[in-house]
Amino acid sequence: DPNPVLSAIIHPVLAMAHHRLGHADTARAELEKSRKLIHVAFTPELAPNYEPMGRHQGIWWDWLLARILFREAQTLIQG
């Protein structure tokens, strides 16, 4: 994936859309894709000097938006 932050933003939006369309399995799969990307970027097991965005991987507020959308989708889908 050339730009993980964009994928982390898109997957929860797709998850919410699929949920509204009644595609529960696809919604959960999209939510899981986002969770994995966010976990890699913010995992506590990484070295203290690790830069989650890396070069050309998004700005911090992009990752913040990804986390907000993920939590919104998670609340909608998991109730």
PyMOL Python script that loads the backbone (N, CA, C, O; Angstrom):
from pymol import cmd

cmd.read_pdbstr("""\
ATOM      1  N   ASP A   1       0.849  -1.170   0.000  1.00  0.00           N
ATOM      2  CA  ASP A   1       0.000   0.000   0.000  1.00  0.00           C
ATOM      3  C   ASP A   1       0.896   1.235   0.000  1.00  0.00           C
ATOM      4  O   ASP A   1       1.625   1.464   0.965  1.00  0.00           O
ATOM      5  N   PRO A   2       0.855   2.027  -1.056  1.00  0.00           N
ATOM      6  CA  PRO A   2       1.756   3.178  -1.139  1.00  0.00           C
ATOM      7  C   PRO A   2       1.442   4.300  -0.150  1.00  0.00           C
ATOM      8  O   PRO A   2       2.334   5.083   0.178  1.00  0.00           O
ATOM      9  N   ASN A   3       0.230   4.401   0.324  1.00  0.00           N
ATOM     10  CA  ASN A   3      -0.116   5.472   1.264  1.00  0.00           C
ATOM     11  C   ASN A   3      -1.073   4.935   2.327  1.00  0.00           C
ATOM     12  O   ASN A   3      -2.289   5.049   2.176  1.00  0.00           O
ATOM     13  N   PRO A   4      -0.535   4.352   3.400  1.00  0.00           N
ATOM     14  CA  PRO A   4      -1.367   3.712   4.413  1.00  0.00           C
ATOM     15  C   PRO A   4      -2.366   4.647   5.082  1.00  0.00           C
ATOM     16  O   PRO A   4      -3.459   4.213   5.445  1.00  0.00           O
ATOM     17  N   VAL A   5      -2.017   5.923   5.255  1.00  0.00           N
ATOM     18  CA  VAL A   5      -2.945   6.811   5.946  1.00  0.00           C
ATOM     19  C   VAL A   5      -4.218   7.011   5.130  1.00  0.00           C
ATOM     20  O   VAL A   5      -5.310   7.082   5.694  1.00  0.00           O
ATOM     21  N   LEU A   6      -4.088   7.101   3.811  1.00  0.00           N
ATOM     22  CA  LEU A   6      -5.297   7.244   2.999  1.00  0.00           C
ATOM     23  C   LEU A   6      -6.165   5.992   3.078  1.00  0.00           C
ATOM     24  O   LEU A   6      -7.391   6.082   3.126  1.00  0.00           O
ATOM     25  N   SER A   7      -5.529   4.840   3.090  1.00  0.00           N
ATOM     26  CA  SER A   7      -6.289   3.598   3.246  1.00  0.00           C
ATOM     27  C   SER A   7      -6.950   3.536   4.615  1.00  0.00           C
ATOM     28  O   SER A   7      -8.087   3.081   4.743  1.00  0.00           O
ATOM     29  N   ALA A   8      -6.229   3.998   5.646  1.00  0.00           N
ATOM     30  CA  ALA A   8      -6.792   3.991   6.999  1.00  0.00           C
ATOM     31  C   ALA A   8      -7.992   4.928   7.104  1.00  0.00           C
ATOM     32  O   ALA A   8      -8.864   4.717   7.947  1.00  0.00           O
ATOM     33  N   ILE A   9      -8.051   5.960   6.261  1.00  0.00           N
ATOM     34  CA  ILE A   9      -9.189   6.870   6.236  1.00  0.00           C
ATOM     35  C   ILE A   9     -10.331   6.283   5.418  1.00  0.00           C
ATOM     36  O   ILE A   9     -11.494   6.390   5.806  1.00  0.00           O
ATOM     37  N   ILE A  10     -10.004   5.668   4.295  1.00  0.00           N
ATOM     38  CA  ILE A  10     -11.032   5.160   3.374  1.00  0.00           C
ATOM     39  C   ILE A  10     -11.753   3.938   3.933  1.00  0.00           C
ATOM     40  O   ILE A  10     -12.971   3.831   3.794  1.00  0.00           O
ATOM     41  N   HIS A  11     -11.029   3.020   4.559  1.00  0.00           N
ATOM     42  CA  HIS A  11     -11.651   1.769   5.023  1.00  0.00           C
ATOM     43  C   HIS A  11     -12.811   1.976   5.998  1.00  0.00           C
ATOM     44  O   HIS A  11     -13.831   1.304   5.843  1.00  0.00           O
ATOM     45  N   PRO A  12     -12.719   2.863   6.991  1.00  0.00           N
ATOM     46  CA  PRO A  12     -13.882   3.027   7.870  1.00  0.00           C
ATOM     47  C   PRO A  12     -15.072   3.674   7.158  1.00  0.00           C
ATOM     48  O   PRO A  12     -16.223   3.390   7.489  1.00  0.00           O
ATOM     49  N   VAL A  13     -14.798   4.536   6.186  1.00  0.00           N
ATOM     50  CA  VAL A  13     -15.896   5.128   5.418  1.00  0.00           C
ATOM     51  C   VAL A  13     -16.596   4.034   4.616  1.00  0.00           C
ATOM     52  O   VAL A  13     -17.825   3.978   4.568  1.00  0.00           O
ATOM     53  N   LEU A  14     -15.808   3.170   3.992  1.00  0.00           N
ATOM     54  CA  LEU A  14     -16.393   2.037   3.271  1.00  0.00           C
ATOM     55  C   LEU A  14     -17.141   1.107   4.223  1.00  0.00           C
ATOM     56  O   LEU A  14     -18.191   0.569   3.872  1.00  0.00           O
ATOM     57  N   ALA A  15     -16.605   0.922   5.414  1.00  0.00           N
ATOM     58  CA  ALA A  15     -17.265   0.065   6.402  1.00  0.00           C
ATOM     59  C   ALA A  15     -18.643   0.618   6.758  1.00  0.00           C
ATOM     60  O   ALA A  15     -19.616  -0.132   6.833  1.00  0.00           O
ATOM     61  N   MET A  16     -18.723   1.928   6.977  1.00  0.00           N
ATOM     62  CA  MET A  16     -20.018   2.532   7.318  1.00  0.00           C
ATOM     63  C   MET A  16     -20.996   2.442   6.143  1.00  0.00           C
ATOM     64  O   MET A  16     -22.189   2.212   6.344  1.00  0.00           O
ATOM     65  N   ALA A  17     -20.494   2.623   4.921  1.00  0.00           N
ATOM     66  CA  ALA A  17     -21.358   2.519   3.746  1.00  0.00           C
ATOM     67  C   ALA A  17     -21.891   1.103   3.592  1.00  0.00           C
ATOM     68  O   ALA A  17     -23.082   0.908   3.348  1.00  0.00           O
ATOM     69  N   HIS A  18     -21.023   0.124   3.732  1.00  0.00           N
ATOM     70  CA  HIS A  18     -21.465  -1.273   3.625  1.00  0.00           C
ATOM     71  C   HIS A  18     -22.448  -1.628   4.737  1.00  0.00           C
ATOM     72  O   HIS A  18     -23.406  -2.369   4.513  1.00  0.00           O
ATOM     73  N   HIS A  19     -22.211  -1.104   5.923  1.00  0.00           N
ATOM     74  CA  HIS A  19     -23.136  -1.354   7.030  1.00  0.00           C
ATOM     75  C   HIS A  19     -24.531  -0.829   6.694  1.00  0.00           C
ATOM     76  O   HIS A  19     -25.531  -1.515   6.910  1.00  0.00           O
ATOM     77  N   ARG A  20     -24.586   0.378   6.170  1.00  0.00           N
ATOM     78  CA  ARG A  20     -25.876   0.986   5.809  1.00  0.00           C
ATOM     79  C   ARG A  20     -26.572   0.213   4.689  1.00  0.00           C
ATOM     80  O   ARG A  20     -27.800   0.194   4.609  1.00  0.00           O
ATOM     81  N   LEU A  21     -25.773  -0.428   3.820  1.00  0.00           N
ATOM     82  CA  LEU A  21     -26.342  -1.222   2.729  1.00  0.00           C
ATOM     83  C   LEU A  21     -26.733  -2.633   3.163  1.00  0.00           C
ATOM     84  O   LEU A  21     -27.304  -3.397   2.385  1.00  0.00           O
ATOM     85  N   GLY A  22     -26.419  -2.964   4.410  1.00  0.00           N
ATOM     86  CA  GLY A  22     -26.764  -4.286   4.926  1.00  0.00           C
ATOM     87  C   GLY A  22     -25.727  -5.354   4.644  1.00  0.00           C
ATOM     88  O   GLY A  22     -26.017  -6.543   4.774  1.00  0.00           O
ATOM     89  N   HIS A  23     -24.533  -4.960   4.262  1.00  0.00           N
ATOM     90  CA  HIS A  23     -23.447  -5.906   3.989  1.00  0.00           C
ATOM     91  C   HIS A  23     -22.569  -6.029   5.233  1.00  0.00           C
ATOM     92  O   HIS A  23     -21.466  -5.484   5.281  1.00  0.00           O
ATOM     93  N   ALA A  24     -23.060  -6.736   6.216  1.00  0.00           N
ATOM     94  CA  ALA A  24     -22.394  -6.785   7.521  1.00  0.00           C
ATOM     95  C   ALA A  24     -20.990  -7.376   7.458  1.00  0.00           C
ATOM     96  O   ALA A  24     -20.074  -6.842   8.083  1.00  0.00           O
ATOM     97  N   ASP A  25     -20.802  -8.463   6.719  1.00  0.00           N
ATOM     98  CA  ASP A  25     -19.478  -9.093   6.656  1.00  0.00           C
ATOM     99  C   ASP A  25     -18.453  -8.176   5.994  1.00  0.00           C
ATOM    100  O   ASP A  25     -17.320  -8.066   6.461  1.00  0.00           O
ATOM    101  N   THR A  26     -18.846  -7.527   4.921  1.00  0.00           N
ATOM    102  CA  THR A  26     -17.940  -6.611   4.235  1.00  0.00           C
ATOM    103  C   THR A  26     -17.637  -5.407   5.119  1.00  0.00           C
ATOM    104  O   THR A  26     -16.505  -4.923   5.147  1.00  0.00           O
ATOM    105  N   ALA A  27     -18.629  -4.930   5.830  1.00  0.00           N
ATOM    106  CA  ALA A  27     -18.424  -3.796   6.742  1.00  0.00           C
ATOM    107  C   ALA A  27     -17.390  -4.147   7.804  1.00  0.00           C
ATOM    108  O   ALA A  27     -16.484  -3.361   8.081  1.00  0.00           O
ATOM    109  N   ARG A  28     -17.531  -5.323   8.393  1.00  0.00           N
ATOM    110  CA  ARG A  28     -16.569  -5.743   9.420  1.00  0.00           C
ATOM    111  C   ARG A  28     -15.168  -5.934   8.831  1.00  0.00           C
ATOM    112  O   ARG A  28     -14.174  -5.620   9.487  1.00  0.00           O
ATOM    113  N   ALA A  29     -15.084  -6.442   7.611  1.00  0.00           N
ATOM    114  CA  ALA A  29     -13.780  -6.643   6.961  1.00  0.00           C
ATOM    115  C   ALA A  29     -13.089  -5.301   6.697  1.00  0.00           C
ATOM    116  O   ALA A  29     -11.884  -5.174   6.910  1.00  0.00           O
ATOM    117  N   GLU A  30     -13.837  -4.314   6.240  1.00  0.00           N
ATOM    118  CA  GLU A  30     -13.267  -2.981   6.004  1.00  0.00           C
ATOM    119  C   GLU A  30     -12.823  -2.345   7.321  1.00  0.00           C
ATOM    120  O   GLU A  30     -11.779  -1.695   7.378  1.00  0.00           O
ATOM    121  N   LEU A  31     -13.600  -2.530   8.359  1.00  0.00           N
ATOM    122  CA  LEU A  31     -13.240  -2.002   9.673  1.00  0.00           C
ATOM    123  C   LEU A  31     -11.943  -2.639  10.171  1.00  0.00           C
ATOM    124  O   LEU A  31     -11.090  -1.958  10.740  1.00  0.00           O
ATOM    125  N   GLU A  32     -11.802  -3.927   9.960  1.00  0.00           N
ATOM    126  CA  GLU A  32     -10.596  -4.636  10.388  1.00  0.00           C
ATOM    127  C   GLU A  32      -9.364  -4.153   9.620  1.00  0.00           C
ATOM    128  O   GLU A  32      -8.285  -4.041  10.201  1.00  0.00           O
ATOM    129  N   LYS A  33      -9.506  -3.870   8.340  1.00  0.00           N
ATOM    130  CA  LYS A  33      -8.379  -3.346   7.554  1.00  0.00           C
ATOM    131  C   LYS A  33      -7.896  -2.024   8.146  1.00  0.00           C
ATOM    132  O   LYS A  33      -6.692  -1.795   8.265  1.00  0.00           O
ATOM    133  N   SER A  34      -8.821  -1.171   8.510  1.00  0.00           N
ATOM    134  CA  SER A  34      -8.462   0.109   9.104  1.00  0.00           C
ATOM    135  C   SER A  34      -7.792  -0.090  10.456  1.00  0.00           C
ATOM    136  O   SER A  34      -6.788   0.555  10.759  1.00  0.00           O
ATOM    137  N   ARG A  35      -8.343  -0.976  11.260  1.00  0.00           N
ATOM    138  CA  ARG A  35      -7.764  -1.235  12.586  1.00  0.00           C
ATOM    139  C   ARG A  35      -6.314  -1.679  12.474  1.00  0.00           C
ATOM    140  O   ARG A  35      -5.464  -1.228  13.242  1.00  0.00           O
ATOM    141  N   LYS A  36      -6.027  -2.557  11.524  1.00  0.00           N
ATOM    142  CA  LYS A  36      -4.661  -3.052  11.356  1.00  0.00           C
ATOM    143  C   LYS A  36      -3.704  -1.935  10.961  1.00  0.00           C
ATOM    144  O   LYS A  36      -2.597  -1.854  11.494  1.00  0.00           O
ATOM    145  N   LEU A  37      -4.112  -1.084  10.043  1.00  0.00           N
ATOM    146  CA  LEU A  37      -3.254   0.027   9.623  1.00  0.00           C
ATOM    147  C   LEU A  37      -2.987   0.994  10.778  1.00  0.00           C
ATOM    148  O   LEU A  37      -1.858   1.448  10.963  1.00  0.00           O
ATOM    149  N   ILE A  38      -4.013   1.302  11.543  1.00  0.00           N
ATOM    150  CA  ILE A  38      -3.853   2.220  12.673  1.00  0.00           C
ATOM    151  C   ILE A  38      -2.982   1.587  13.748  1.00  0.00           C
ATOM    152  O   ILE A  38      -2.155   2.265  14.359  1.00  0.00           O
ATOM    153  N   HIS A  39      -3.163   0.294  13.983  1.00  0.00           N
ATOM    154  CA  HIS A  39      -2.359  -0.393  14.994  1.00  0.00           C
ATOM    155  C   HIS A  39      -0.871  -0.344  14.632  1.00  0.00           C
ATOM    156  O   HIS A  39      -0.030  -0.101  15.498  1.00  0.00           O
ATOM    157  N   VAL A  40      -0.549  -0.570  13.377  1.00  0.00           N
ATOM    158  CA  VAL A  40       0.849  -0.531  12.954  1.00  0.00           C
ATOM    159  C   VAL A  40       1.437   0.864  13.165  1.00  0.00           C
ATOM    160  O   VAL A  40       2.588   0.998  13.580  1.00  0.00           O
ATOM    161  N   ALA A  41       0.655   1.890  12.883  1.00  0.00           N
ATOM    162  CA  ALA A  41       1.154   3.258  13.017  1.00  0.00           C
ATOM    163  C   ALA A  41       1.322   3.697  14.466  1.00  0.00           C
ATOM    164  O   ALA A  41       2.149   4.561  14.757  1.00  0.00           O
ATOM    165  N   PHE A  42       0.546   3.110  15.382  1.00  0.00           N
ATOM    166  CA  PHE A  42       0.551   3.595  16.764  1.00  0.00           C
ATOM    167  C   PHE A  42       0.841   2.516  17.799  1.00  0.00           C
ATOM    168  O   PHE A  42       0.555   2.707  18.981  1.00  0.00           O
ATOM    169  N   THR A  43       1.391   1.408  17.385  1.00  0.00           N
ATOM    170  CA  THR A  43       1.665   0.334  18.328  1.00  0.00           C
ATOM    171  C   THR A  43       2.709   0.751  19.366  1.00  0.00           C
ATOM    172  O   THR A  43       3.717   1.360  19.008  1.00  0.00           O
ATOM    173  N   PRO A  44       2.489   0.440  20.621  1.00  0.00           N
ATOM    174  CA  PRO A  44       3.448   0.831  21.666  1.00  0.00           C
ATOM    175  C   PRO A  44       4.738   0.007  21.640  1.00  0.00           C
ATOM    176  O   PRO A  44       5.710   0.370  22.302  1.00  0.00           O
ATOM    177  N   GLU A  45       4.759  -1.086  20.893  1.00  0.00           N
ATOM    178  CA  GLU A  45       5.950  -1.933  20.855  1.00  0.00           C
ATOM    179  C   GLU A  45       7.065  -1.347  19.992  1.00  0.00           C
ATOM    180  O   GLU A  45       8.186  -1.855  20.006  1.00  0.00           O
ATOM    181  N   LEU A  46       6.772  -0.288  19.244  1.00  0.00           N
ATOM    182  CA  LEU A  46       7.778   0.293  18.369  1.00  0.00           C
ATOM    183  C   LEU A  46       8.794   1.103  19.172  1.00  0.00           C
ATOM    184  O   LEU A  46       8.527   1.542  20.290  1.00  0.00           O
ATOM    185  N   ALA A  47       9.950   1.285  18.574  1.00  0.00           N
ATOM    186  CA  ALA A  47      10.999   2.070  19.216  1.00  0.00           C
ATOM    187  C   ALA A  47      10.507   3.498  19.466  1.00  0.00           C
ATOM    188  O   ALA A  47       9.697   4.013  18.695  1.00  0.00           O
ATOM    189  N   PRO A  48      10.989   4.144  20.540  1.00  0.00           N
ATOM    190  CA  PRO A  48      10.529   5.497  20.866  1.00  0.00           C
ATOM    191  C   PRO A  48      10.764   6.520  19.757  1.00  0.00           C
ATOM    192  O   PRO A  48      10.033   7.506  19.665  1.00  0.00           O
ATOM    193  N   ASN A  49      11.772   6.299  18.914  1.00  0.00           N
ATOM    194  CA  ASN A  49      12.057   7.266  17.857  1.00  0.00           C
ATOM    195  C   ASN A  49      11.385   6.898  16.531  1.00  0.00           C
ATOM    196  O   ASN A  49      11.664   7.513  15.502  1.00  0.00           O
ATOM    197  N   TYR A  50      10.501   5.896  16.554  1.00  0.00           N
ATOM    198  CA  TYR A  50       9.793   5.493  15.331  1.00  0.00           C
ATOM    199  C   TYR A  50       8.866   6.605  14.873  1.00  0.00           C
ATOM    200  O   TYR A  50       8.134   7.181  15.678  1.00  0.00           O
ATOM    201  N   GLU A  51       8.896   6.901  13.605  1.00  0.00           N
ATOM    202  CA  GLU A  51       8.027   7.923  13.020  1.00  0.00           C
ATOM    203  C   GLU A  51       6.869   7.209  12.332  1.00  0.00           C
ATOM    204  O   GLU A  51       7.066   6.629  11.265  1.00  0.00           O
ATOM    205  N   PRO A  52       5.649   7.234  12.918  1.00  0.00           N
ATOM    206  CA  PRO A  52       4.549   6.456  12.361  1.00  0.00           C
ATOM    207  C   PRO A  52       4.182   6.844  10.940  1.00  0.00           C
ATOM    208  O   PRO A  52       3.736   5.998  10.165  1.00  0.00           O
ATOM    209  N   MET A  53       4.358   8.080  10.595  1.00  0.00           N
ATOM    210  CA  MET A  53       3.983   8.496   9.266  1.00  0.00           C
ATOM    211  C   MET A  53       5.070   8.176   8.245  1.00  0.00           C
ATOM    212  O   MET A  53       4.769   8.007   7.063  1.00  0.00           O
ATOM    213  N   GLY A  54       6.316   8.090   8.672  1.00  0.00           N
ATOM    214  CA  GLY A  54       7.402   7.848   7.731  1.00  0.00           C
ATOM    215  C   GLY A  54       7.476   8.967   6.702  1.00  0.00           C
ATOM    216  O   GLY A  54       6.856  10.018   6.868  1.00  0.00           O
ATOM    217  N   ARG A  55       8.207   8.745   5.684  1.00  0.00           N
ATOM    218  CA  ARG A  55       8.303   9.749   4.625  1.00  0.00           C
ATOM    219  C   ARG A  55       7.094   9.625   3.708  1.00  0.00           C
ATOM    220  O   ARG A  55       6.783   8.541   3.213  1.00  0.00           O
ATOM    221  N   HIS A  56       6.428  10.730   3.492  1.00  0.00           N
ATOM    222  CA  HIS A  56       5.297  10.800   2.567  1.00  0.00           C
ATOM    223  C   HIS A  56       4.159   9.852   2.966  1.00  0.00           C
ATOM    224  O   HIS A  56       3.469   9.316   2.099  1.00  0.00           O
ATOM    225  N   GLN A  57       3.968   9.651   4.234  1.00  0.00           N
ATOM    226  CA  GLN A  57       2.924   8.741   4.704  1.00  0.00           C
ATOM    227  C   GLN A  57       1.785   9.475   5.401  1.00  0.00           C
ATOM    228  O   GLN A  57       0.999   8.853   6.116  1.00  0.00           O
ATOM    229  N   GLY A  58       1.688  10.741   5.210  1.00  0.00           N
ATOM    230  CA  GLY A  58       0.601  11.489   5.810  1.00  0.00           C
ATOM    231  C   GLY A  58       1.088  12.376   6.941  1.00  0.00           C
ATOM    232  O   GLY A  58       2.171  12.180   7.495  1.00  0.00           O
ATOM    233  N   ILE A  59       0.285  13.325   7.258  1.00  0.00           N
ATOM    234  CA  ILE A  59       0.575  14.268   8.325  1.00  0.00           C
ATOM    235  C   ILE A  59      -0.206  13.811   9.550  1.00  0.00           C
ATOM    236  O   ILE A  59      -1.195  13.089   9.418  1.00  0.00           O
ATOM    237  N   TRP A  60       0.223  14.221  10.734  1.00  0.00           N
ATOM    238  CA  TRP A  60      -0.386  13.701  11.967  1.00  0.00           C
ATOM    239  C   TRP A  60      -1.886  13.859  11.975  1.00  0.00           C
ATOM    240  O   TRP A  60      -2.584  12.981  12.482  1.00  0.00           O
ATOM    241  N   TRP A  61      -2.418  14.953  11.430  1.00  0.00           N
ATOM    242  CA  TRP A  61      -3.867  15.132  11.499  1.00  0.00           C
ATOM    243  C   TRP A  61      -4.587  14.175  10.546  1.00  0.00           C
ATOM    244  O   TRP A  61      -5.771  13.897  10.735  1.00  0.00           O
ATOM    245  N   ASP A  62      -3.888  13.669   9.524  1.00  0.00           N
ATOM    246  CA  ASP A  62      -4.480  12.633   8.687  1.00  0.00           C
ATOM    247  C   ASP A  62      -4.708  11.360   9.512  1.00  0.00           C
ATOM    248  O   ASP A  62      -5.750  10.713   9.408  1.00  0.00           O
ATOM    249  N   TRP A  63      -3.717  11.023  10.327  1.00  0.00           N
ATOM    250  CA  TRP A  63      -3.860   9.848  11.186  1.00  0.00           C
ATOM    251  C   TRP A  63      -4.921  10.078  12.253  1.00  0.00           C
ATOM    252  O   TRP A  63      -5.635   9.150  12.632  1.00  0.00           O
ATOM    253  N   LEU A  64      -5.027  11.301  12.735  1.00  0.00           N
ATOM    254  CA  LEU A  64      -6.079  11.628  13.699  1.00  0.00           C
ATOM    255  C   LEU A  64      -7.451  11.427  13.058  1.00  0.00           C
ATOM    256  O   LEU A  64      -8.345  10.845  13.673  1.00  0.00           O
ATOM    257  N   LEU A  65      -7.620  11.901  11.837  1.00  0.00           N
ATOM    258  CA  LEU A  65      -8.875  11.692  11.111  1.00  0.00           C
ATOM    259  C   LEU A  65      -9.155  10.207  10.928  1.00  0.00           C
ATOM    260  O   LEU A  65     -10.296   9.771  11.075  1.00  0.00           O
ATOM    261  N   ALA A  66      -8.138   9.434  10.613  1.00  0.00           N
ATOM    262  CA  ALA A  66      -8.312   7.984  10.461  1.00  0.00           C
ATOM    263  C   ALA A  66      -8.817   7.361  11.756  1.00  0.00           C
ATOM    264  O   ALA A  66      -9.708   6.513  11.726  1.00  0.00           O
ATOM    265  N   ARG A  67      -8.263   7.770  12.885  1.00  0.00           N
ATOM    266  CA  ARG A  67      -8.701   7.215  14.174  1.00  0.00           C
ATOM    267  C   ARG A  67     -10.124   7.636  14.517  1.00  0.00           C
ATOM    268  O   ARG A  67     -10.893   6.837  15.053  1.00  0.00           O
ATOM    269  N   ILE A  68     -10.483   8.877  14.215  1.00  0.00           N
ATOM    270  CA  ILE A  68     -11.850   9.347  14.482  1.00  0.00           C
ATOM    271  C   ILE A  68     -12.843   8.571  13.636  1.00  0.00           C
ATOM    272  O   ILE A  68     -13.863   8.105  14.146  1.00  0.00           O
ATOM    273  N   LEU A  69     -12.555   8.428  12.344  1.00  0.00           N
ATOM    274  CA  LEU A  69     -13.457   7.681  11.463  1.00  0.00           C
ATOM    275  C   LEU A  69     -13.550   6.215  11.867  1.00  0.00           C
ATOM    276  O   LEU A  69     -14.622   5.614  11.806  1.00  0.00           O
ATOM    277  N   PHE A  70     -12.413   5.639  12.282  1.00  0.00           N
ATOM    278  CA  PHE A  70     -12.429   4.254  12.740  1.00  0.00           C
ATOM    279  C   PHE A  70     -13.354   4.088  13.940  1.00  0.00           C
ATOM    280  O   PHE A  70     -14.163   3.161  13.979  1.00  0.00           O
ATOM    281  N   ARG A  71     -13.238   4.977  14.911  1.00  0.00           N
ATOM    282  CA  ARG A  71     -14.080   4.864  16.109  1.00  0.00           C
ATOM    283  C   ARG A  71     -15.545   5.086  15.788  1.00  0.00           C
ATOM    284  O   ARG A  71     -16.411   4.438  16.375  1.00  0.00           O
ATOM    285  N   GLU A  72     -15.839   5.994  14.864  1.00  0.00           N
ATOM    286  CA  GLU A  72     -17.221   6.215  14.457  1.00  0.00           C
ATOM    287  C   GLU A  72     -17.770   4.952  13.780  1.00  0.00           C
ATOM    288  O   GLU A  72     -18.886   4.523  14.071  1.00  0.00           O
ATOM    289  N   ALA A  73     -16.989   4.371  12.888  1.00  0.00           N
ATOM    290  CA  ALA A  73     -17.432   3.144  12.211  1.00  0.00           C
ATOM    291  C   ALA A  73     -17.577   1.995  13.203  1.00  0.00           C
ATOM    292  O   ALA A  73     -18.535   1.226  13.135  1.00  0.00           O
ATOM    293  N   GLN A  74     -16.632   1.884  14.114  1.00  0.00           N
ATOM    294  CA  GLN A  74     -16.665   0.829  15.114  1.00  0.00           C
ATOM    295  C   GLN A  74     -17.938   0.935  15.969  1.00  0.00           C
ATOM    296  O   GLN A  74     -18.597  -0.070  16.233  1.00  0.00           O
ATOM    297  N   THR A  75     -18.271   2.130  16.387  1.00  0.00           N
ATOM    298  CA  THR A  75     -19.472   2.341  17.192  1.00  0.00           C
ATOM    299  C   THR A  75     -20.719   1.969  16.403  1.00  0.00           C
ATOM    300  O   THR A  75     -21.626   1.334  16.941  1.00  0.00           O
ATOM    301  N   LEU A  76     -20.770   2.350  15.154  1.00  0.00           N
ATOM    302  CA  LEU A  76     -21.921   2.060  14.310  1.00  0.00           C
ATOM    303  C   LEU A  76     -22.080   0.568  14.070  1.00  0.00           C
ATOM    304  O   LEU A  76     -23.181   0.029  14.181  1.00  0.00           O
ATOM    305  N   ILE A  77     -20.980  -0.097  13.741  1.00  0.00           N
ATOM    306  CA  ILE A  77     -21.037  -1.498  13.340  1.00  0.00           C
ATOM    307  C   ILE A  77     -21.137  -2.452  14.519  1.00  0.00           C
ATOM    308  O   ILE A  77     -21.875  -3.436  14.466  1.00  0.00           O
ATOM    309  N   GLN A  78     -20.398  -2.165  15.576  1.00  0.00           N
ATOM    310  CA  GLN A  78     -20.376  -3.073  16.721  1.00  0.00           C
ATOM    311  C   GLN A  78     -21.381  -2.693  17.784  1.00  0.00           C
ATOM    312  O   GLN A  78     -21.540  -3.392  18.785  1.00  0.00           O
ATOM    313  N   GLY A  79     -22.056  -1.586  17.563  1.00  0.00           N
ATOM    314  CA  GLY A  79     -23.108  -1.172  18.478  1.00  0.00           C
ATOM    315  C   GLY A  79     -22.595  -0.687  19.751  1.00  0.00           C
ATOM    316  O   GLY A  79     -23.374  -0.303  20.624  1.00  0.00           O
TER     317      GLY A  79
END
""", "prot")
cmd.dss("prot")
cmd.show_as("cartoon", "prot")
cmd.util.cbc("prot")
cmd.orient("prot")
